[in-house]
Amino acid sequence: MAFKLKEDHGSLWHNENKSKDNHPDYTGKINVGGVILELGGWKNETKDGKTYLGIKVSEPMEKKSSSGGDDGSPF
């Protein structure tokens, strides 16, 4: 059974696929009013040395098909 997010809840997980500094340290998803959105989180530090997690919310990215399926393009 796949993990299902409860409405108005989300989860962040350590990004084990981070290969560049600008990639998020944490990735996950959140369910807001029944809409699933993607999360990215970056570990940051203030000028005073306090740590915090910066968060970005975005629409889910479409997964690219490697099978060469029909994408609606005539070419």
C-alpha positions in Angstrom: 0.0 0.0 0.0 1.4 3.4 -1.0 1.9 6.2 1.5 -1.1 8.6 1.4 -0.8 12.1 2.7 -3.7 13.3 5.0 -5.3 16.6 3.8 -3.3 19.6 5.1 -0.3 17.5 6.0 3.1 17.0 4.4 6.5 15.3 4.8 10.1 16.2 4.0 12.8 13.6 3.6 16.5 13.9 3.3 17.4 14.2 -0.4 19.7 11.3 -1.1 20.0 12.3 -4.8 21.5 15.8 -4.2 24.3 16.3 -6.7 24.6 20.1 -6.8 24.8 22.8 -4.1 21.6 24.4 -5.3 19.6 21.1 -5.0 17.4 21.0 -1.9 18.7 19.2 1.2 15.2 17.8 1.8 12.3 17.0 -0.6 8.8 15.9 -0.1 5.1 16.6 -0.7 2.2 18.3 1.0 -1.5 17.9 0.6 -3.2 21.4 0.7 -7.0 21.2 0.3 -6.7 18.0 -1.6 -4.0 19.3 -4.0 -0.7 17.6 -3.8 2.3 20.0 -4.1 6.0 19.4 -4.1 8.3 20.7 -1.3 12.0 21.5 -1.3 13.9 22.4 1.9 17.4 24.0 2.2 19.5 24.1 5.4 20.4 27.7 6.0 22.1 29.8 8.7 21.4 33.4 9.8 24.1 36.0 10.2 23.8 35.4 14.0 24.6 31.7 13.4 21.1 30.3 14.0 20.1 27.5 11.7 16.7 27.3 9.9 15.1 25.4 7.0 14.1 27.4 4.0 11.1 25.9 2.2 9.9 26.2 -1.4 6.4 24.9 -2.6 5.9 24.1 -6.3 3.5 22.4 -8.7 4.4 18.8 -9.3 6.8 18.4 -12.2 5.7 16.2 -15.1 7.7 13.0 -15.3 9.4 12.5 -18.7 8.5 9.3 -20.4 11.6 7.3 -21.6 9.4 5.0 -23.7 8.9 7.6 -26.4 5.1 7.7 -25.9 2.7 10.0 -27.5 3.0 13.5 -26.0 0.5 15.1 -28.4 3.2 16.5 -30.7 2.8 15.8 -34.4 6.6 15.3 -34.8 
